[in-house]
Amino acid sequence: MILKEWKSNRLWYADMSYTKLGLSHIHRMVVIRLSDGSIVIHNPIDLSIKLQHELSKLGSIKSIICASPSYHQYLSDWWLSYPEALFYATPTLIQKRSDLNFDGALSNYAPLTWKNELLQTPLLGFDKPRKIIFCDPESRTLILSDHLLAVQESLPIGQKLLTWAHGINQDLKIPYSDKRHLSNMAALRASIQEVMTWPFDKLLSSNGLSIEQDAKKQFYQAFWWAF
């Protein structure tokens, strides 16, 4: 099985290995089944026939989300395979992938497709392309892209080495390469404060991080310095 169940009948994820700078990394896709039975895909991975078969058993794919400019390499195959699905991406990625027709830009306002089911907000305060944070209250899961780094046992050695090179160990932290682009501390604090009001205690991240309890505390600790 490619898909791993995180929350029964609600949320799944699938991990794919890839190579960056000669080192192995994880790209994780998250799959959410909404209350109407439709499926939302977050940061899609390579679309294999086996993956398509497993997804077909879950329901009809209604929306495909690219919440960070980092995760778009496989969009073309998804766009061709699911022409009825709605595609959403960050404004920067929409400009970058002008070869595709997107149905909307991600912001702090949820489209009707998943309104009242998923929470979302951009992480503000940085002079970099924005990334969107999501939360699924049903599974109490915070869904990140590549916002934070940490060393976890399940990650490939290459990704661990690169994380250590950032001076980061087991605690969630924002990489220095992102932190040095911070330009508006007040905007960052507002984003973090909003996320802290959300109902979550677990975390899944597109770069392979998983936290099954106390995720809100660990998320806050990654940004305590902003307060």
Secondary structure, 3 states (H helix, E strand, C coil): CCCEEEECCCEEEEEEEEEECCEEEEEEEEEEECCCCCEEEECCCCCCHHHHHHHHHHCCEEEEEECCCCCCCCHHHHHHHCCCCEEEECHHHHHHCCCCCCCEECCCCCCCCCCCCCEEEECCCECCCCCEEEEECCCCEEEECCCCECCCCCCCHHHHHHHHHCCCCCCCECCHHHHCCECCHHHHHHHHHHHHCCCCCEEEECCCCEECCCHHHHHHHHCHHHC
